[in-house]
Amino acid sequence: GNRTKKDLQGEHSLEFMRWRYEQCPYMRHRFFSLSAGDGRIVAYLVFYAEEETVLVDDFRFSDESYLPVLIGHFWTYMRKRGAKALNIGVVSSGDAQQLLLRSGCIPRETVRWGGVLSSPENAADWHERLQQGNWYITDGEIDL
């Protein structure tokens, strides 16, 4: 995957993805994937559409070079189907934000909030750790 084992990472097994997205009673999620020449999936995203807006709830890639290709193909596909806006809900480190910028995404201000639960003696370590590395948390990883 695109996160090292030492970084924060949620489960993304096939069973989990089916439970989280295909069986979600609130939204009709769909999957869009990018395959290598041998048929192996190298990147994917999970999305749903609301009128002319497409909302991406989750994405993964096996190499950073696949993310711009995935987003480019996906946006071309959705625009042909009438989409006028793409929203990728994500909170990320600076490195991951730069990757999203190189993929054509434009950040915008939001009124989101979040936090990390930790024991008081580890609070400073969390603050430093969250500032570095190539990590992101998508809307799909936030508990409903």
VEXDREN-2710 file (C-alpha; in Angstrom, 1 decimal):
% VEXDREN-2710
k/r/px/py/pz
1/GLY/0.0/0.0/0.0
2/ASN/0.9/3.6/0.0
3/ARG/1.6/3.9/3.8
4/THR/4.4/2.3/5.6
5/LYS/3.7/0.0/8.5
6/LYS/4.8/2.5/11.0
7/ASP/2.2/5.0/9.8
8/LEU/-1.4/5.1/10.8
9/GLN/-3.5/2.8/8.6
10/GLY/-7.0/1.5/8.6
11/GLU/-8.1/-1.9/7.4
12/HIS/-8.9/-2.2/3.7
13/SER/-9.4/-5.9/3.1
14/LEU/-12.0/-7.0/0.6
15/GLU/-14.4/-8.0/3.4
16/PHE/-14.0/-4.7/5.1
17/MET/-14.5/-2.7/1.8
18/ARG/-17.7/-4.7/1.1
19/TRP/-19.0/-4.0/4.6
20/ARG/-18.1/-0.4/4.7
21/TYR/-19.1/0.6/1.2
22/GLU/-21.2/-2.0/-0.6
23/GLN/-23.5/-2.6/2.4
24/CYS/-23.7/1.0/3.5
25/PRO/-27.4/1.8/3.9
26/TYR/-26.9/5.6/3.7
27/MET/-25.1/6.0/0.3
28/ARG/-24.7/4.1/-2.9
29/HIS/-20.9/3.8/-3.2
30/ARG/-19.2/2.7/-6.3
31/PHE/-15.6/1.7/-7.1
32/PHE/-13.3/3.0/-9.8
33/SER/-9.9/1.3/-10.3
34/LEU/-6.7/1.5/-12.3
35/SER/-5.1/-1.7/-13.4
36/ALA/-1.6/-2.5/-14.5
37/GLY/-1.0/-4.4/-17.8
38/ASP/-1.1/-7.7/-16.0
39/GLY/-4.6/-7.0/-14.6
40/ARG/-3.5/-6.2/-11.1
41/ILE/-5.3/-3.3/-9.4
42/VAL/-2.7/-0.6/-8.6
43/ALA/-5.0/2.1/-7.5
44/TYR/-8.7/2.6/-6.7
45/LEU/-11.1/5.0/-5.2
46/VAL/-14.6/4.7/-3.7
47/PHE/-17.2/7.4/-4.5
48/TYR/-20.8/8.3/-4.6
49/ALA/-22.6/11.0/-6.7
50/GLU/-25.1/13.6/-5.5
51/GLU/-26.6/15.3/-8.5
52/GLU/-23.7/17.0/-10.3
53/THR/-21.2/16.5/-7.5
54/VAL/-19.0/13.4/-7.0
55/LEU/-17.7/12.7/-3.5
56/VAL/-14.7/10.5/-3.0
57/ASP/-14.8/8.7/0.3
58/ASP/-11.6/6.6/0.1
59/PHE/-8.6/6.0/-2.2
60/ARG/-5.5/3.8/-2.2
61/PHE/-2.5/3.4/-4.5
62/SER/0.4/1.0/-4.6
63/ASP/2.8/3.7/-5.9
64/GLU/2.5/7.5/-5.8
65/SER/2.8/7.8/-9.6
66/TYR/-0.6/6.1/-9.9
67/LEU/-2.6/8.7/-8.0
68/PRO/-2.5/11.5/-10.7
69/VAL/-3.4/8.9/-13.4
70/LEU/-6.3/7.5/-11.2
71/ILE/-7.7/10.9/-10.5
72/GLY/-7.3/12.1/-14.1
73/HIS/-9.0/9.0/-15.6
74/PHE/-11.8/9.2/-13.0
75/TRP/-12.5/12.8/-13.5
76/THR/-12.6/12.4/-17.3
77/TYR/-15.0/9.5/-16.8
78/MET/-17.3/11.4/-14.4
79/ARG/-17.4/14.6/-16.5
80/LYS/-18.6/12.6/-19.5
81/ARG/-21.5/11.5/-17.2
82/GLY/-22.4/15.1/-16.3
83/ALA/-20.4/15.7/-13.1
84/LYS/-19.4/19.3/-12.5
85/ALA/-17.6/19.1/-9.2
86/LEU/-15.3/16.6/-7.5
87/ASN/-14.9/16.6/-3.7
88/ILE/-12.2/14.4/-2.0
89/GLY/-12.7/14.6/1.8
90/VAL/-9.2/14.1/3.2
91/VAL/-7.0/15.3/6.1
92/SER/-3.4/14.9/5.4
93/SER/0.2/15.6/6.1
94/GLY/2.1/18.2/4.1
95/ASP/3.7/15.5/1.9
96/ALA/0.4/13.8/1.1
97/GLN/-1.1/17.3/0.3
98/GLN/1.7/17.9/-2.1
99/LEU/0.9/14.6/-3.9
100/LEU/-2.7/15.6/-4.1
101/LEU/-1.7/19.0/-5.6
102/ARG/0.4/17.3/-8.2
103/SER/-2.6/15.1/-9.0
104/GLY/-4.6/18.2/-9.9
105/CYS/-6.5/18.7/-6.6
106/ILE/-7.0/22.2/-5.2
107/PRO/-7.3/22.5/-1.4
108/ARG/-10.0/24.6/0.1
109/GLU/-10.7/25.8/3.6
110/THR/-13.0/23.8/5.7
111/VAL/-14.5/23.9/9.2
112/ARG/-13.5/20.4/10.0
113/TRP/-12.2/19.3/13.3
114/GLY/-10.5/16.3/14.6
115/GLY/-8.2/15.0/17.3
116/VAL/-5.9/12.2/18.4
117/LEU/-6.6/10.4/21.6
118/SER/-3.4/9.6/23.4
119/SER/-2.1/9.4/26.9
120/PRO/-0.8/12.7/28.2
121/GLU/2.8/11.6/28.3
122/ASN/2.7/10.9/24.5
123/ALA/0.9/14.1/23.4
124/ALA/4.1/15.8/22.2
125/ASP/5.1/12.8/20.2
126/TRP/1.8/12.7/18.4
127/HIS/2.0/16.4/17.5
128/GLU/5.4/15.9/15.9
129/ARG/4.5/12.7/14.2
130/LEU/1.4/14.2/12.6
131/GLN/3.5/16.9/11.0
132/GLN/5.7/14.6/9.1
133/GLY/5.5/11.7/6.7
134/ASN/3.1/10.9/3.9
135/TRP/-0.2/10.0/5.6
136/TYR/-3.8/10.9/5.0
137/ILE/-7.2/10.0/6.4
138/THR/-10.2/10.0/4.1
139/ASP/-13.9/10.6/4.9
140/GLY/-14.5/6.9/4.5
141/GLU/-12.1/6.2/7.4
142/ILE/-14.1/8.3/9.8
143/ASP/-16.6/6.4/11.8
144/LEU/-20.2/7.1/11.0
END
